[in-house]
Amino acid sequence: MLWETYGRIIKGHKLKYPEIIEKIKSIRLVKGFTLSQLSKRSGLSKGYLSKIENQTKLPPVSTLHRIARALDIDLSALFANSSSGNAEAKIAVVRKTERKKIGEEQQASGIIRCPLADKKFAPNIQPFIIELPIDHTTIYQFQGEEFHFILSGKVELTYGDKRFVFEEGDFVYFDGDVPYSGRSLGSKSATIFMGQYRYKRDYGRPFEGSDVLFNNVHQINGE
């Protein structure tokens, strides 16, 4: 299903192959990655990446997918035509009726999420609305930062050796380098607005948030 989706993106794009190759290089330079750094993040050799940037033929879609993930962008961003106006390239508007829900059958974590920046070209911050399962037990850790604003329900967050309970209207901001996990409390999944910024690409899926900045949070253990 994933590759069928990418196939439709590639088949329907209007950019010429050299433009797509140039976009890979441009995004890499804008994000400040050297070829060596992109090689480490993507698992592709520096020589191969250099060859890609200096040729006009597109590499396989699986290679493009690895490069896109290493650049912290969706593969579709490489095929997006941003020549229709500078304003469109710098702003992304998602109406309520346009939200795309990614179901738990597509994610090992069981979290249902709605990405809010999939129209934005190469976003640095990834915002989502998520529905957190009651039985969610996955532990996460990554190099970056994350925040959660509880829209509805009640959430238990384990951050390192501390545990917190968040209710509707509460907010938490934390560093991702401390192991953490979260689950909904009560009879139904909580809904959370979350944002995540990764210093470097980590392929684990996020739940979400330390050095905790919080409003009205009830700590279960610890200080």
C-alpha positions, 0 to 999 in steps of 0.5 A: 500500500505504501509503495502504491501511494508513492507510485502514484506520487511519482507517476503524477508529478510534473517536475522534470527529473533534474529538478527533483535531483536539484531539490534533494541537494537544495534541501540538504544544503538548507538543512545544513547537512554535508554529504557525510552527515546525510550518508550516516542518517540515510545509510547510503554511501557518501559516494552514492549520494554524490553520484545521485546529486550529479546525475539526471536519472532518478534513483529507485523509489526506495532510495528516494524514500531513505533520502527523504526520511534522512532529510526529515521530509515526506517523499512527496515533498521532492515531487511537489511543484513549488513554482506556483508562488512563494507564499504557497511554498512558505505557508500550509493551510489545513482545513478541518475537512482536509485532515488525513487520519493515519490509523493504527493498522498502519502504525505498530504503535497503535496511535492514530494520528492526523499530520498537520504539516504534510502540505508544508515544504520541508517542515522542521517541526512536525505537528499532529493531532493524535488519539492515544490508546489506553493500552499503549506501552511503547517506550520512545527516545530520540534526539529532539524536543516535543510538546503535548497539549491535552485536548480531551481525556486524561493521559499518564506520562512516564518520563524517565523514573517520574510519572505524571497525569495530564488532564484536558487543558494541560501542557507539557514540553520535554526533551526526547533524550530521556526514555518516555511513554504515555497512555490514556487513562479512563475508558477511551483514548485521549486526544492530544495536539503534539509537536515534535522537533528532531535534531537528527532523524530517528526512525522510531515513531513518537508518542510524545513529553522534562525538564517538564514545563506544565500547567496544572499537572498532577505528579504521581511519584518523584518530587 
